[in-house]
Amino acid sequence: MDILYFAWVRERIGLPRERVETEAATVADLVAELASREERYALAFADLAALRVALDQELSDFAAPLAGVREIAFFPPMTGG
């Protein structure tokens, strides 16, 4: 699965994207797995209320299942203007 990081999430992790193999069932499970890797991931995922997630370019939530998902993106909330 490809994981994309945007804005301050990318800055904290230090990568714009990566490919991971995971057995995580939901987005929340994947976040817990990533956060346990090392401190930079833990910092990026410390406040899930400050994050949004998209699965295969569709806005989703952290309880969403990952079965069949090819791409997941994490980014801060956006405002229009």
mmCIF file of the N, C-alpha and C atoms, coordinates in Angstrom:
data_MODEL
# 
_entry.id   MODEL 
# 
loop_
_atom_site.group_PDB 
_atom_site.id 
_atom_site.type_symbol 
_atom_site.label_atom_id 
_atom_site.label_alt_id 
_atom_site.label_comp_id 
_atom_site.label_asym_id 
_atom_site.label_entity_id 
_atom_site.label_seq_id 
_atom_site.pdbx_PDB_ins_code 
_atom_site.Cartn_x 
_atom_site.Cartn_y 
_atom_site.Cartn_z 
_atom_site.occupancy 
_atom_site.B_iso_or_equiv 
_atom_site.pdbx_formal_charge 
_atom_site.auth_seq_id 
_atom_site.auth_comp_id 
_atom_site.auth_asym_id 
_atom_site.auth_atom_id 
_atom_site.pdbx_PDB_model_num 
ATOM 1   N N  . MET A 1 1  ? 0.849   -1.163 0.000  1.00 0.00 ? 1  MET A N  1 
ATOM 2   C CA . MET A 1 1  ? 0.000   0.000  0.000  1.00 0.00 ? 1  MET A CA 1 
ATOM 3   C C  . MET A 1 1  ? 0.901   1.235  0.000  1.00 0.00 ? 1  MET A C  1 
ATOM 4   N N  . ASP A 1 2  ? 0.526   2.231  -0.791 1.00 0.00 ? 2  ASP A N  1 
ATOM 5   C CA . ASP A 1 2  ? 1.255   3.494  -0.803 1.00 0.00 ? 2  ASP A CA 1 
ATOM 6   C C  . ASP A 1 2  ? 0.656   4.430  0.228  1.00 0.00 ? 2  ASP A C  1 
ATOM 7   N N  . ILE A 1 3  ? 1.516   5.080  1.002  1.00 0.00 ? 3  ILE A N  1 
ATOM 8   C CA . ILE A 1 3  ? 1.077   6.069  1.976  1.00 0.00 ? 3  ILE A CA 1 
ATOM 9   C C  . ILE A 1 3  ? 1.661   7.408  1.564  1.00 0.00 ? 3  ILE A C  1 
ATOM 10  N N  . LEU A 1 4  ? 0.798   8.414  1.478  1.00 0.00 ? 4  LEU A N  1 
ATOM 11  C CA . LEU A 1 4  ? 1.208   9.769  1.124  1.00 0.00 ? 4  LEU A CA 1 
ATOM 12  C C  . LEU A 1 4  ? 1.043   10.659 2.343  1.00 0.00 ? 4  LEU A C  1 
ATOM 13  N N  . TYR A 1 5  ? 2.015   11.530 2.553  1.00 0.00 ? 5  TYR A N  1 
ATOM 14  C CA . TYR A 1 5  ? 1.981   12.473 3.670  1.00 0.00 ? 5  TYR A CA 1 
ATOM 15  C C  . TYR A 1 5  ? 2.029   13.888 3.110  1.00 0.00 ? 5  TYR A C  1 
ATOM 16  N N  . PHE A 1 6  ? 1.177   14.769 3.626  1.00 0.00 ? 6  PHE A N  1 
ATOM 17  C CA . PHE A 1 6  ? 1.114   16.136 3.140  1.00 0.00 ? 6  PHE A CA 1 
ATOM 18  C C  . PHE A 1 6  ? 1.304   17.145 4.269  1.00 0.00 ? 6  PHE A C  1 
ATOM 19  N N  . ALA A 1 7  ? 1.796   18.326 3.896  1.00 0.00 ? 7  ALA A N  1 
ATOM 20  C CA . ALA A 1 7  ? 1.951   19.481 4.790  1.00 0.00 ? 7  ALA A CA 1 
ATOM 21  C C  . ALA A 1 7  ? 2.803   19.129 6.012  1.00 0.00 ? 7  ALA A C  1 
ATOM 22  N N  . TRP A 1 8  ? 2.344   19.484 7.215  1.00 0.00 ? 8  TRP A N  1 
ATOM 23  C CA . TRP A 1 8  ? 3.168   19.266 8.400  1.00 0.00 ? 8  TRP A CA 1 
ATOM 24  C C  . TRP A 1 8  ? 3.334   17.783 8.733  1.00 0.00 ? 8  TRP A C  1 
ATOM 25  N N  . VAL A 1 9  ? 2.446   16.936 8.245  1.00 0.00 ? 9  VAL A N  1 
ATOM 26  C CA . VAL A 1 9  ? 2.612   15.491 8.468  1.00 0.00 ? 9  VAL A CA 1 
ATOM 27  C C  . VAL A 1 9  ? 3.891   15.035 7.755  1.00 0.00 ? 9  VAL A C  1 
ATOM 28  N N  . ARG A 1 10 ? 4.055   15.467 6.510  1.00 0.00 ? 10 ARG A N  1 
ATOM 29  C CA . ARG A 1 10 ? 5.254   15.154 5.733  1.00 0.00 ? 10 ARG A CA 1 
ATOM 30  C C  . ARG A 1 10 ? 6.502   15.729 6.415  1.00 0.00 ? 10 ARG A C  1 
ATOM 31  N N  . GLU A 1 11 ? 6.402   16.947 6.915  1.00 0.00 ? 11 GLU A N  1 
ATOM 32  C CA . GLU A 1 11 ? 7.548   17.577 7.583  1.00 0.00 ? 11 GLU A CA 1 
ATOM 33  C C  . GLU A 1 11 ? 7.967   16.803 8.828  1.00 0.00 ? 11 GLU A C  1 
ATOM 34  N N  . ARG A 1 12 ? 7.019   16.348 9.616  1.00 0.00 ? 12 ARG A N  1 
ATOM 35  C CA . ARG A 1 12 ? 7.351   15.612 10.845 1.00 0.00 ? 12 ARG A CA 1 
ATOM 36  C C  . ARG A 1 12 ? 7.935   14.235 10.545 1.00 0.00 ? 12 ARG A C  1 
ATOM 37  N N  . ILE A 1 13 ? 7.389   13.565 9.551  1.00 0.00 ? 13 ILE A N  1 
ATOM 38  C CA . ILE A 1 13 ? 7.866   12.221 9.223  1.00 0.00 ? 13 ILE A CA 1 
ATOM 39  C C  . ILE A 1 13 ? 9.142   12.281 8.381  1.00 0.00 ? 13 ILE A C  1 
ATOM 40  N N  . GLY A 1 14 ? 9.249   13.310 7.555  1.00 0.00 ? 14 GLY A N  1 
ATOM 41  C CA . GLY A 1 14 ? 10.446  13.470 6.738  1.00 0.00 ? 14 GLY A CA 1 
ATOM 42  C C  . GLY A 1 14 ? 10.384  12.758 5.399  1.00 0.00 ? 14 GLY A C  1 
ATOM 43  N N  . LEU A 1 15 ? 9.190   12.303 5.024  1.00 0.00 ? 15 LEU A N  1 
ATOM 44  C CA . LEU A 1 15 ? 8.986   11.605 3.747  1.00 0.00 ? 15 LEU A CA 1 
ATOM 45  C C  . LEU A 1 15 ? 7.703   12.109 3.097  1.00 0.00 ? 15 LEU A C  1 
ATOM 46  N N  . PRO A 1 16 ? 7.695   12.250 1.763  1.00 0.00 ? 16 PRO A N  1 
ATOM 47  C CA . PRO A 1 16 ? 6.435   12.596 1.099  1.00 0.00 ? 16 PRO A CA 1 
ATOM 48  C C  . PRO A 1 16 ? 5.543   11.377 0.867  1.00 0.00 ? 16 PRO A C  1 
ATOM 49  N N  . ARG A 1 17 ? 6.180   10.202 0.775  1.00 0.00 ? 17 ARG A N  1 
ATOM 50  C CA . ARG A 1 17 ? 5.424   8.963  0.528  1.00 0.00 ? 17 ARG A CA 1 
ATOM 51  C C  . ARG A 1 17 ? 6.285   7.768  0.876  1.00 0.00 ? 17 ARG A C  1 
ATOM 52  N N  . GLU A 1 18 ? 5.640   6.646  1.093  1.00 0.00 ? 18 GLU A N  1 
ATOM 53  C CA . GLU A 1 18 ? 6.345   5.384  1.289  1.00 0.00 ? 18 GLU A CA 1 
ATOM 54  C C  . GLU A 1 18 ? 5.402   4.240  0.965  1.00 0.00 ? 18 GLU A C  1 
ATOM 55  N N  . ARG A 1 19 ? 5.967   3.101  0.714  1.00 0.00 ? 19 ARG A N  1 
ATOM 56  C CA . ARG A 1 19 ? 5.186   1.885  0.460  1.00 0.00 ? 19 ARG A CA 1 
ATOM 57  C C  . ARG A 1 19 ? 5.355   0.980  1.677  1.00 0.00 ? 19 ARG A C  1 
ATOM 58  N N  . VAL A 1 20 ? 4.241   0.484  2.205  1.00 0.00 ? 20 VAL A N  1 
ATOM 59  C CA . VAL A 1 20 ? 4.300   -0.391 3.375  1.00 0.00 ? 20 VAL A CA 1 
ATOM 60  C C  . VAL A 1 20 ? 3.497   -1.661 3.133  1.00 0.00 ? 20 VAL A C  1 
ATOM 61  N N  . GLU A 1 21 ? 3.933   -2.698 3.781  1.00 0.00 ? 21 GLU A N  1 
ATOM 62  C CA . GLU A 1 21 ? 3.172   -3.943 3.861  1.00 0.00 ? 21 GLU A CA 1 
ATOM 63  C C  . GLU A 1 21 ? 2.586   -3.966 5.267  1.00 0.00 ? 21 GLU A C  1 
ATOM 64  N N  . THR A 1 22 ? 1.302   -4.206 5.379  1.00 0.00 ? 22 THR A N  1 
ATOM 65  C CA . THR A 1 22 ? 0.670   -4.177 6.693  1.00 0.00 ? 22 THR A CA 1 
ATOM 66  C C  . THR A 1 22 ? -0.432  -5.223 6.778  1.00 0.00 ? 22 THR A C  1 
ATOM 67  N N  . GLU A 1 23 ? -0.679  -5.651 7.977  1.00 0.00 ? 23 GLU A N  1 
ATOM 68  C CA . GLU A 1 23 ? -1.806  -6.534 8.276  1.00 0.00 ? 23 GLU A CA 1 
ATOM 69  C C  . GLU A 1 23 ? -2.917  -5.749 8.970  1.00 0.00 ? 23 GLU A C  1 
ATOM 70  N N  . ALA A 1 24 ? -2.769  -4.426 9.056  1.00 0.00 ? 24 ALA A N  1 
ATOM 71  C CA . ALA A 1 24 ? -3.751  -3.576 9.732  1.00 0.00 ? 24 ALA A CA 1 
ATOM 72  C C  . ALA A 1 24 ? -5.120  -3.725 9.076  1.00 0.00 ? 24 ALA A C  1 
ATOM 73  N N  . ALA A 1 25 ? -6.149  -3.824 9.894  1.00 0.00 ? 25 ALA A N  1 
ATOM 74  C CA . ALA A 1 25 ? -7.512  -3.994 9.381  1.00 0.00 ? 25 ALA A CA 1 
ATOM 75  C C  . ALA A 1 25 ? -8.189  -2.659 9.093  1.00 0.00 ? 25 ALA A C  1 
ATOM 76  N N  . THR A 1 26 ? -7.835  -1.626 9.858  1.00 0.00 ? 26 THR A N  1 
ATOM 77  C CA . THR A 1 26 ? -8.461  -0.311 9.705  1.00 0.00 ? 26 THR A CA 1 
ATOM 78  C C  . THR A 1 26 ? -7.389  0.767  9.627  1.00 0.00 ? 26 THR A C  1 
ATOM 79  N N  . VAL A 1 27 ? -7.818  1.966  9.279  1.00 0.00 ? 27 VAL A N  1 
ATOM 80  C CA . VAL A 1 27 ? -6.894  3.097  9.264  1.00 0.00 ? 27 VAL A CA 1 
ATOM 81  C C  . VAL A 1 27 ? -6.313  3.307  10.663 1.00 0.00 ? 27 VAL A C  1 
ATOM 82  N N  . ALA A 1 28 ? -7.145  3.218  11.687 1.00 0.00 ? 28 ALA A N  1 
ATOM 83  C CA . ALA A 1 28 ? -6.672  3.398  13.061 1.00 0.00 ? 28 ALA A CA 1 
ATOM 84  C C  . ALA A 1 28 ? -5.593  2.373  13.418 1.00 0.00 ? 28 ALA A C  1 
ATOM 85  N N  . ASP A 1 29 ? -5.772  1.134  12.979 1.00 0.00 ? 29 ASP A N  1 
ATOM 86  C CA . ASP A 1 29 ? -4.758  0.103  13.227 1.00 0.00 ? 29 ASP A CA 1 
ATOM 87  C C  . ASP A 1 29 ? -3.443  0.456  12.531 1.00 0.00 ? 29 ASP A C  1 
ATOM 88  N N  . LEU A 1 30 ? -3.539  0.953  11.304 1.00 0.00 ? 30 LEU A N  1 
ATOM 89  C CA . LEU A 1 30 ? -2.339  1.351  10.571 1.00 0.00 ? 30 LEU A CA 1 
ATOM 90  C C  . LEU A 1 30 ? -1.634  2.510  11.263 1.00 0.00 ? 30 LEU A C  1 
ATOM 91  N N  . VAL A 1 31 ? -2.411  3.487  11.720 1.00 0.00 ? 31 VAL A N  1 
ATOM 92  C CA . VAL A 1 31 ? -1.832  4.632  12.431 1.00 0.00 ? 31 VAL A CA 1 
ATOM 93  C C  . VAL A 1 31 ? -1.093  4.152  13.678 1.00 0.00 ? 31 VAL A C  1 
ATOM 94  N N  . ALA A 1 32 ? -1.689  3.244  14.433 1.00 0.00 ? 32 ALA A N  1 
ATOM 95  C CA . ALA A 1 32 ? -1.035  2.709  15.637 1.00 0.00 ? 32 ALA A CA 1 
ATOM 96  C C  . ALA A 1 32 ? 0.262   1.996  15.264 1.00 0.00 ? 32 ALA A C  1 
ATOM 97  N N  . GLU A 1 33 ? 0.237   1.241  14.177 1.00 0.00 ? 33 GLU A N  1 
ATOM 98  C CA . GLU A 1 33 ? 1.430   0.539  13.707 1.00 0.00 ? 33 GLU A CA 1 
ATOM 99  C C  . GLU A 1 33 ? 2.521   1.530  13.304 1.00 0.00 ? 33 GLU A C  1 
ATOM 100 N N  . LEU A 1 34 ? 2.152   2.566  12.562 1.00 0.00 ? 34 LEU A N  1 
ATOM 101 C CA . LEU A 1 34 ? 3.132   3.563  12.138 1.00 0.00 ? 34 LEU A CA 1 
ATOM 102 C C  . LEU A 1 34 ? 3.677   4.342  13.329 1.00 0.00 ? 34 LEU A C  1 
ATOM 103 N N  . ALA A 1 35 ? 2.799   4.746  14.241 1.00 0.00 ? 35 ALA A N  1 
ATOM 104 C CA . ALA A 1 35 ? 3.211   5.537  15.409 1.00 0.00 ? 35 ALA A CA 1 
ATOM 105 C C  . ALA A 1 35 ? 4.185   4.776  16.295 1.00 0.00 ? 35 ALA A C  1 
ATOM 106 N N  . SER A 1 36 ? 4.101   3.449  16.273 1.00 0.00 ? 36 SER A N  1 
ATOM 107 C CA . SER A 1 36 ? 5.001   2.650  17.119 1.00 0.00 ? 36 SER A CA 1 
ATOM 108 C C  . SER A 1 36 ? 6.383   2.468  16.489 1.00 0.00 ? 36 SER A C  1 
ATOM 109 N N  . ARG A 1 37 ? 6.543   2.852  15.234 1.00 0.00 ? 37 ARG A N  1 
ATOM 110 C CA . ARG A 1 37 ? 7.824   2.697  14.540 1.00 0.00 ? 37 ARG A CA 1 
ATOM 111 C C  . ARG A 1 37 ? 8.947   3.480  15.196 1.00 0.00 ? 37 ARG A C  1 
ATOM 112 N N  . GLU A 1 38 ? 8.731   4.784  15.336 1.00 0.00 ? 38 GLU A N  1 
ATOM 113 C CA . GLU A 1 38 ? 9.741   5.667  15.914 1.00 0.00 ? 38 GLU A CA 1 
ATOM 114 C C  . GLU A 1 38 ? 9.100   7.006  16.249 1.00 0.00 ? 38 GLU A C  1 
ATOM 115 N N  . GLU A 1 39 ? 9.849   7.856  16.928 1.00 0.00 ? 39 GLU A N  1 
ATOM 116 C CA . GLU A 1 39 ? 9.293   9.091  17.475 1.00 0.00 ? 39 GLU A CA 1 
ATOM 117 C C  . GLU A 1 39 ? 8.714   10.033 16.428 1.00 0.00 ? 39 GLU A C  1 
ATOM 118 N N  . ARG A 1 40 ? 9.340   10.127 15.269 1.00 0.00 ? 40 ARG A N  1 
ATOM 119 C CA . ARG A 1 40 ? 8.827   11.062 14.260 1.00 0.00 ? 40 ARG A CA 1 
ATOM 120 C C  . ARG A 1 40 ? 7.418   10.673 13.803 1.00 0.00 ? 40 ARG A C  1 
ATOM 121 N N  . TYR A 1 41 ? 7.126   9.395  13.714 1.00 0.00 ? 41 TYR A N  1 
ATOM 122 C CA . TYR A 1 41 ? 5.777   8.948  13.373 1.00 0.00 ? 41 TYR A CA 1 
ATOM 123 C C  . TYR A 1 41 ? 4.826   9.197  14.545 1.00 0.00 ? 41 TYR A C  1 
ATOM 124 N N  . ALA A 1 42 ? 5.292   8.932  15.752 1.00 0.00 ? 42 ALA A N  1 
ATOM 125 C CA . ALA A 1 42 ? 4.464   9.170  16.938 1.00 0.00 ? 42 ALA A CA 1 
ATOM 126 C C  . ALA A 1 42 ? 4.068   10.642 17.019 1.00 0.00 ? 42 ALA A C  1 
ATOM 127 N N  . LEU A 1 43 ? 4.985   11.538 16.712 1.00 0.00 ? 43 LEU A N  1 
ATOM 128 C CA . LEU A 1 43 ? 4.678   12.973 16.731 1.00 0.00 ? 43 LEU A CA 1 
ATOM 129 C C  . LEU A 1 43 ? 3.668   13.340 15.646 1.00 0.00 ? 43 LEU A C  1 
ATOM 130 N N  . ALA A 1 44 ? 3.836   12.781 14.474 1.00 0.00 ? 44 ALA A N  1 
ATOM 131 C CA . ALA A 1 44 ? 2.934   13.087 13.366 1.00 0.00 ? 44 ALA A CA 1 
ATOM 132 C C  . ALA A 1 44 ? 1.504   12.619 13.638 1.00 0.00 ? 44 ALA A C  1 
ATOM 133 N N  . PHE A 1 45 ? 1.359   11.515 14.354 1.00 0.00 ? 45 PHE A N  1 
ATOM 134 C CA . PHE A 1 45 ? 0.034   10.942 14.596 1.00 0.00 ? 45 PHE A CA 1 
ATOM 135 C C  . PHE A 1 45 ? -0.446  11.129 16.038 1.00 0.00 ? 45 PHE A C  1 
ATOM 136 N N  . ALA A 1 46 ? 0.159   12.052 16.764 1.00 0.00 ? 46 ALA A N  1 
ATOM 137 C CA . ALA A 1 46 ? -0.184  12.260 18.173 1.00 0.00 ? 46 ALA A CA 1 
ATOM 138 C C  . ALA A 1 46 ? -1.606  12.787 18.363 1.00 0.00 ? 46 ALA A C  1 
ATOM 139 N N  . ASP A 1 47 ? -2.099  13.592 17.440 1.00 0.00 ? 47 ASP A N  1 
ATOM 140 C CA . ASP A 1 47 ? -3.424  14.197 17.583 1.00 0.00 ? 47 ASP A CA 1 
ATOM 141 C C  . ASP A 1 47 ? -4.260  13.893 16.340 1.00 0.00 ? 47 ASP A C  1 
ATOM 142 N N  . LEU A 1 48 ? -4.986  12.803 16.378 1.00 0.00 ? 48 LEU A N  1 
ATOM 143 C CA . LEU A 1 48 ? -5.766  12.400 15.205 1.00 0.00 ? 48 LEU A CA 1 
ATOM 144 C C  . LEU A 1 48 ? -6.876  13.384 14.866 1.00 0.00 ? 48 LEU A C  1 
ATOM 145 N N  . ALA A 1 49 ? -7.312  14.182 15.832 1.00 0.00 ? 49 ALA A N  1 
ATOM 146 C CA . ALA A 1 49 ? -8.334  15.191 15.557 1.00 0.00 ? 49 ALA A CA 1 
ATOM 147 C C  . ALA A 1 49 ? -7.798  16.270 14.612 1.00 0.00 ? 49 ALA A C  1 
ATOM 148 N N  . ALA A 1 50 ? -6.477  16.380 14.526 1.00 0.00 ? 50 ALA A N  1 
ATOM 149 C CA . ALA A 1 50 ? -5.851  17.373 13.651 1.00 0.00 ? 50 ALA A CA 1 
ATOM 150 C C  . ALA A 1 50 ? -5.484  16.785 12.291 1.00 0.00 ? 50 ALA A C  1 
ATOM 151 N N  . LEU A 1 51 ? -5.964  15.578 12.010 1.00 0.00 ? 51 LEU A N  1 
ATOM 152 C CA . LEU A 1 51 ? -5.628  14.907 10.751 1.00 0.00 ? 51 LEU A CA 1 
ATOM 153 C C  . LEU A 1 51 ? -6.871  14.498 9.985  1.00 0.00 ? 51 LEU A C  1 
ATOM 154 N N  . ARG A 1 52 ? -6.716  14.445 8.692  1.00 0.00 ? 52 ARG A N  1 
ATOM 155 C CA . ARG A 1 52 ? -7.736  13.881 7.809  1.00 0.00 ? 52 ARG A CA 1 
ATOM 156 C C  . ARG A 1 52 ? -7.083  12.745 7.047  1.00 0.00 ? 52 ARG A C  1 
ATOM 157 N N  . VAL A 1 53 ? -7.913  11.854 6.524  1.00 0.00 ? 53 VAL A N  1 
ATOM 158 C CA . VAL A 1 53 ? -7.401  10.702 5.787  1.00 0.00 ? 53 VAL A CA 1 
ATOM 159 C C  . VAL A 1 53 ? -8.245  10.486 4.535  1.00 0.00 ? 53 VAL A C  1 
ATOM 160 N N  . ALA A 1 54 ? -7.572  10.087 3.471  1.00 0.00 ? 54 ALA A N  1 
ATOM 161 C CA . ALA A 1 54 ? -8.260  9.725  2.233  1.00 0.00 ? 54 ALA A CA 1 
ATOM 162 C C  . ALA A 1 54 ? -7.783  8.334  1.809  1.00 0.00 ? 54 ALA A C  1 
ATOM 163 N N  . LEU A 1 55 ? -8.730  7.504  1.431  1.00 0.00 ? 55 LEU A N  1 
ATOM 164 C CA . LEU A 1 55 ? -8.426  6.160  0.937  1.00 0.00 ? 55 LEU A CA 1 
ATOM 165 C C  . LEU A 1 55 ? -8.725  6.131  -0.553 1.00 0.00 ? 55 LEU A C  1 
ATOM 166 N N  . ASP A 1 56 ? -7.718  5.825  -1.342 1.00 0.00 ? 56 ASP A N  1 
ATOM 167 C CA . ASP A 1 56 ? -7.867  5.844  -2.800 1.00 0.00 ? 56 ASP A CA 1 
ATOM 168 C C  . ASP A 1 56 ? -8.540  7.138  -3.272 1.00 0.00 ? 56 ASP A C  1 
ATOM 169 N N  . GLN A 1 57 ? -8.076  8.257  -2.709 1.00 0.00 ? 57 GLN A N  1 
ATOM 170 C CA . GLN A 1 57 ? -8.494  9.619  -3.065 1.00 0.00 ? 57 GLN A CA 1 
ATOM 171 C C  . GLN A 1 57 ? -9.940  9.953  -2.692 1.00 0.00 ? 57 GLN A C  1 
ATOM 172 N N  . GLU A 1 58 ? -10.490 9.219  -1.730 1.00 0.00 ? 58 GLU A N  1 
ATOM 173 C CA . GLU A 1 58 ? -11.831 9.508  -1.203 1.00 0.00 ? 58 GLU A CA 1 
ATOM 174 C C  . GLU A 1 58 ? -11.700 9.798  0.283  1.00 0.00 ? 58 GLU A C  1 
ATOM 175 N N  . LEU A 1 59 ? -12.229 10.936 0.742  1.00 0.00 ? 59 LEU A N  1 
ATOM 176 C CA . LEU A 1 59 ? -12.183 11.240 2.169  1.00 0.00 ? 59 LEU A CA 1 
ATOM 177 C C  . LEU A 1 59 ? -12.817 10.112 2.962  1.00 0.00 ? 59 LEU A C  1 
ATOM 178 N N  . SER A 1 60 ? -12.208 9.786  4.083  1.00 0.00 ? 60 SER A N  1 
ATOM 179 C CA . SER A 1 60 ? -12.671 8.672  4.883  1.00 0.00 ? 60 SER A CA 1 
ATOM 180 C C  . SER A 1 60 ? -12.470 9.003  6.360  1.00 0.00 ? 60 SER A C  1 
ATOM 181 N N  . ASP A 1 61 ? -12.598 7.991  7.221  1.00 0.00 ? 61 ASP A N  1 
ATOM 182 C CA . ASP A 1 61 ? -12.331 8.199  8.637  1.00 0.00 ? 61 ASP A CA 1 
ATOM 183 C C  . ASP A 1 61 ? -11.418 7.094  9.153  1.00 0.00 ? 61 ASP A C  1 
ATOM 184 N N  . PHE A 1 62 ? -11.005 7.245  10.382 1.00 0.00 ? 62 PHE A N  1 
ATOM 185 C CA . PHE A 1 62 ? -10.002 6.347  10.940 1.00 0.00 ? 62 PHE A CA 1 
ATOM 186 C C  . PHE A 1 62 ? -10.544 4.956  11.273 1.00 0.00 ? 62 PHE A C  1 
ATOM 187 N N  . ALA A 1 63 ? -11.864 4.792  11.269 1.00 0.00 ? 63 ALA A N  1 
ATOM 188 C CA . ALA A 1 63 ? -12.458 3.473  11.508 1.00 0.00 ? 63 ALA A CA 1 
ATOM 189 C C  . ALA A 1 63 ? -12.631 2.678  10.215 1.00 0.00 ? 63 ALA A C  1 
ATOM 190 N N  . ALA A 1 64 ? -12.321 3.291  9.087  1.00 0.00 ? 64 ALA A N  1 
ATOM 191 C CA . ALA A 1 64 ? -12.539 2.649  7.781  1.00 0.00 ? 64 ALA A CA 1 
ATOM 192 C C  . ALA A 1 64 ? -11.644 1.430  7.596  1.00 0.00 ? 64 ALA A C  1 
ATOM 193 N N  . PRO A 1 65 ? -12.188 0.383  6.977  1.00 0.00 ? 65 PRO A N  1 
ATOM 194 C CA . PRO A 1 65 ? -11.379 -0.809 6.697  1.00 0.00 ? 65 PRO A CA 1 
ATOM 195 C C  . PRO A 1 65 ? -10.380 -0.546 5.567  1.00 0.00 ? 65 PRO A C  1 
ATOM 196 N N  . LEU A 1 66 ? -9.261  -1.260 5.613  1.00 0.00 ? 66 LEU A N  1 
ATOM 197 C CA . LEU A 1 66 ? -8.211  -1.106 4.608  1.00 0.00 ? 66 LEU A CA 1 
ATOM 198 C C  . LEU A 1 66 ? -8.244  -2.176 3.520  1.00 0.00 ? 66 LEU A C  1 
ATOM 199 N N  . ALA A 1 67 ? -9.132  -3.131 3.620  1.00 0.00 ? 67 ALA A N  1 
ATOM 200 C CA . ALA A 1 67 ? -9.201  -4.205 2.626  1.00 0.00 ? 67 ALA A CA 1 
ATOM 201 C C  . ALA A 1 67 ? -9.388  -3.621 1.230  1.00 0.00 ? 67 ALA A C  1 
ATOM 202 N N  . GLY A 1 68 ? -8.477  -3.960 0.332  1.00 0.00 ? 68 GLY A N  1 
ATOM 203 C CA . GLY A 1 68 ? -8.559  -3.510 -1.044 1.00 0.00 ? 68 GLY A CA 1 
ATOM 204 C C  . GLY A 1 68 ? -8.032  -2.116 -1.317 1.00 0.00 ? 68 GLY A C  1 
ATOM 205 N N  . VAL A 1 69 ? -7.636  -1.389 -0.283 1.00 0.00 ? 69 VAL A N  1 
ATOM 206 C CA . VAL A 1 69 ? -7.133  -0.023 -0.458 1.00 0.00 ? 69 VAL A CA 1 
ATOM 207 C C  . VAL A 1 69 ? -5.716  -0.072 -1.022 1.00 0.00 ? 69 VAL A C  1 
ATOM 208 N N  . ARG A 1 70 ? -5.462  0.757  -2.025 1.00 0.00 ? 70 ARG A N  1 
ATOM 209 C CA . ARG A 1 70 ? -4.120  0.815  -2.619 1.00 0.00 ? 70 ARG A CA 1 
ATOM 210 C C  . ARG A 1 70 ? -3.336  2.036  -2.186 1.00 0.00 ? 70 ARG A C  1 
ATOM 211 N N  . GLU A 1 71 ? -4.055  3.128  -1.852 1.00 0.00 ? 71 GLU A N  1 
ATOM 212 C CA . GLU A 1 71 ? -3.375  4.370  -1.473 1.00 0.00 ? 71 GLU A CA 1 
ATOM 213 C C  . GLU A 1 71 ? -4.092  5.017  -0.301 1.00 0.00 ? 71 GLU A C  1 
ATOM 214 N N  . ILE A 1 72 ? -3.323  5.474  0.661  1.00 0.00 ? 72 ILE A N  1 
ATOM 215 C CA . ILE A 1 72 ? -3.858  6.198  1.807  1.00 0.00 ? 72 ILE A CA 1 
ATOM 216 C C  . ILE A 1 72 ? -3.076  7.491  1.955  1.00 0.00 ? 72 ILE A C  1 
ATOM 217 N N  . ALA A 1 73 ? -3.783  8.584  2.189  1.00 0.00 ? 73 ALA A N  1 
ATOM 218 C CA . ALA A 1 73 ? -3.144  9.888  2.332  1.00 0.00 ? 73 ALA A CA 1 
ATOM 219 C C  . ALA A 1 73 ? -3.532  10.497 3.668  1.00 0.00 ? 73 ALA A C  1 
ATOM 220 N N  . PHE A 1 74 ? -2.541  11.071 4.340  1.00 0.00 ? 74 PHE A N  1 
ATOM 221 C CA . PHE A 1 74 ? -2.758  11.770 5.601  1.00 0.00 ? 74 PHE A CA 1 
ATOM 222 C C  . PHE A 1 74 ? -2.430  13.238 5.397  1.00 0.00 ? 74 PHE A C  1 
ATOM 223 N N  . PHE A 1 75 ? -3.309  14.126 5.894  1.00 0.00 ? 75 PHE A N  1 
ATOM 224 C CA . PHE A 1 75 ? -3.109  15.557 5.711  1.00 0.00 ? 75 PHE A CA 1 
ATOM 225 C C  . PHE A 1 75 ? -3.899  16.320 6.774  1.00 0.00 ? 75 PHE A C  1 
ATOM 226 N N  . PRO A 1 76 ? -3.505  17.567 7.044  1.00 0.00 ? 76 PRO A N  1 
ATOM 227 C CA . PRO A 1 76 ? -4.258  18.377 7.985  1.00 0.00 ? 76 PRO A CA 1 
ATOM 228 C C  . PRO A 1 76 ? -5.556  18.871 7.335  1.00 0.00 ? 76 PRO A C  1 
ATOM 229 N N  . PRO A 1 77 ? -6.510  19.306 8.152  1.00 0.00 ? 77 PRO A N  1 
ATOM 230 C CA . PRO A 1 77 ? -7.750  19.858 7.595  1.00 0.00 ? 77 PRO A CA 1 
ATOM 231 C C  . PRO A 1 77 ? -7.430  21.053 6.687  1.00 0.00 ? 77 PRO A C  1 
ATOM 232 N N  . MET A 1 78 ? -8.231  21.205 5.652  1.00 0.00 ? 78 MET A N  1 
ATOM 233 C CA . MET A 1 78 ? -8.021  22.312 4.718  1.00 0.00 ? 78 MET A CA 1 
ATOM 234 C C  . MET A 1 78 ? -9.201  23.262 4.813  1.00 0.00 ? 78 MET A C  1 
ATOM 235 N N  . THR A 1 79 ? -8.922  24.516 4.531  1.00 0.00 ? 79 THR A N  1 
ATOM 236 C CA . THR A 1 79 ? -10.000 25.504 4.485  1.00 0.00 ? 79 THR A CA 1 
ATOM 237 C C  . THR A 1 79 ? -10.048 26.103 3.091  1.00 0.00 ? 79 THR A C  1 
ATOM 238 N N  . GLY A 1 80 ? -11.227 26.453 2.677  1.00 0.00 ? 80 GLY A N  1 
ATOM 239 C CA . GLY A 1 80 ? -11.374 27.077 1.360  1.00 0.00 ? 80 GLY A CA 1 
ATOM 240 C C  . GLY A 1 80 ? -11.311 28.588 1.477  1.00 0.00 ? 80 GLY A C  1 
ATOM 241 N N  . GLY A 1 81 ? -11.236 29.227 0.347  1.00 0.00 ? 81 GLY A N  1 
ATOM 242 C CA . GLY A 1 81 ? -11.200 30.679 0.440  1.00 0.00 ? 81 GLY A CA 1 
ATOM 243 C C  . GLY A 1 81 ? -11.179 31.355 -0.876 1.00 0.00 ? 81 GLY A C  1 
# 
